[in-house]
Amino acid sequence: MKGKKGITLIALIITIVILLIIAGVTIGYITGEDGITERAKEAAFKTRISQLAENANISIGWQVIETASTDTSKINAGIMLEDMINQGWLEDITQDDISANIEDIVTGIKNDEKEYVAVYEGEFYYVSSNSVKNNEKQVKWCKDIGIKILTYEKPTGIVIRNGNYENVNGVYLCTPKLDDGFIKYKTRYIEQDAQGNLVPGKWISDYPSENWYSYKDKKWANIYVENNGVDVYYVWIPRYCFKLDQEKETSDVKFVDCENNYIDAETGEKKTWDELKEEYQVPEAFTMTIDNKTIELPGYWAMKYTAGDSVSPSIINYDMSVVQGIVKIKNITINTNITSTSGIKKYTVALNGKIIKEITDNIEPEQISKQVIEFSNLKAGDNTINITALNEKGEIVGSMTKEYSPAVVNKPDFTGFDKDTTFYVTYDANGNEHSTQPIKDGEPQNWYEYGESRWANIVTRNNGLETYYVWIPRYEYMLDQTNERSVVKFIEGISTKTDEGYKIPEAFWFDKNGDGKETEDEQISGYWAMKYTAGEIAELKFDTDLVATSSTIKTKGIIGNGVQAGQKYNYYIDGKYSGSKENANESYEFTGLQTGTKHTILVEIREKDSDKYVGTVVKQMKTVDANRPNLIGFKSEYTYYVTYDNEGKENKETQIKVDQDGNPTNAPNNWYNYSESRWANIVVKKDGMETYYVWIPRYEFKITSVQQSQPAKGRTQVIFIEGTKTETDAGYQIPEAFTFNNTELPGYWAMKYTAGEN
């Protein structure tokens, strides 16, 4: 249509196509994988999961503060993870590991969020599972912001171990029940190898192999339990019903559930007990009565035989120690009165149900006893160590399991100890002592762990003497005559109850009134036993003099019989390291201190090369300036300041000038410095005579036991007193010279000597 404005059909089609393309791009931009909607979901999830993690961290922090415990080995499980645990899907986590519901530690959590959230060993986790909506995306988003991931899937194979009626290898039966009554690190699966030998499999803390049992093939489930070296073998008898065929002299057996219902695994046919009970019967062994309540059992473990007995010594034994997380095993021995060592071809060493070492060489008695095995991969909490001896068929000859448990003991009580001069004692991996942290501070890491035989030690330091103590927490004990061992169990609190066969040492009873009768208020939680005293009063091993100003404390060098070449001297103030010197004659100054504050100075002496501990000096000092010299009574025209240069040359040419209160106004810069033992001196020149005086500022002093025994080497401890105060520190006294006509003096001028003649 010429001359008319309009749009052609082709143009219209093109326009529509372009609009559709634009609309598609817009919709994709909004709803696509990287669209606005998806990005909003991602941002919302990351914000929310971060908030939940923060809530968990706050709860964990408060938990540690309130309980004074850093044990975070328990798990706070969400719904999905708790369900996995309850079904026994997880090898290393059981119902006993669940400490509380997830909302107790992740505050504000919603029901749907419980599906994928857990807190384990003090850390926040996202639990990944295909059953969680948007799981794959959420896993990626968590990784983006550093949230840790726990991934669990339902295991395959023989995993049901709680007596449930299940199809296992072509037969329905009540599965072997291992979730109650057995100690998981002392109980193992027993399997048949290709030659029919019964060989040990995994510990029941782990899942068994497919070879453990197959009731269809008449291969029954066997386990092995070892306790203190005594071996017991069991076989699982699943619940069944049976009928006898008298003519054929055979029996028909069907494995049934706890209601006696039966499922044929091949056909899937189900038969109830109502259908079976006319012909079949269930053995009485599957029914128990407890407290007048009848309980139907899914099966029972029948004892096959016991290797040895509970009275005989164990076949295998060894010594085990744990120090700072390192397990050491030595002195492996075989009781040759029970078995021959010639049949042993291999030893296995296991930690928490996992074999970590096999020994096939040098296994003769003399050689195996000399072997020392060390490993350090302990987990938090209890750990179980096992050594098993095997014969050439792989069968168990003997086994011994021992446990290392971080012991729960009564905390050391510091009542009666000076918290400034009593110090924690720890030892490093090389056995070197470290004892510079006072007990007024929090206890050091790894101070003690009684489960590792690392006991709490302290040292008190007083007047050159060091006395070491060890804390004995309350315990009960029993003598094991069989293995010639004593078994010790620590007791929390002051309970007098004991386990069967145990007794509590009399040392934990303090008879206050002397009536010979034990009462609850006379029980003690523990006591400090003196180990030894380092040094003697008659021997001055190390000492130093201290001098203080209003803001500094200075040592004057280290003296004593113990000073030798090759030593270093570490200086601490109030338990904090300050610096080091390698020359005993050098002084050390602590600066920037607050006036009028009492400080504990510790000098630690160690060998430079080996870092071996040698000794310690501990002293206390206040930051107080010596009272300034007062020159009232001295006439300026006759009195001069006396100073000395570095070579000891005397200068006495400057006359004193004083204000109305007797304070010098023109004293030389180097006239005195009591922190450097440079005392204030003056000289009075008159009538051809020179009389020297020295200013004695007010002080308190204490005569130490070392000074009494060694006057030439011992030192009187002196602390200057501000003003005319009469209060003293414990054990100190003020010389009578500072009191005159019932007036307390800030100091006095002592005549040194007179030069010249009248």
Helices and strands as residue ranges (DSSP letters): H 9-31, H 36-67, E 75-77, H 79-86, G 95-97, E 98-101, G 102-104, G 112-116, E 117-120, E 123-128, H 135-144, E 148-151, E 165-168, E 171-174, G 184-186, E 187-192, E 198-203, G 215-217, E 222-227, E 230-238, E 240-245, E 250-255, E 262-263, E 270-271, H 273-276, G 284-286, E 287-290, E 293-296, E 299-307, E 316-323, E 326-334, G 341-343, E 346-351, E 354-359, H 365-370, E 373-375, E 383-390, E 396-404, E 422-427, E 433-434, G 450-452, E 457-462, E 465-473, E 475-480, E 485-490, G 506-508, G 520-522, E 526-534, E 546-548, E 553-555, E 567-573, E 576-581, E 588-590, E 598-607, E 613-622, E 639-644, E 650-651, G 674-676, E 681-686, E 689-697, E 699-703, H 705-709, E 716-720, G 736-738, E 739-740, E 743-744, E 747-755
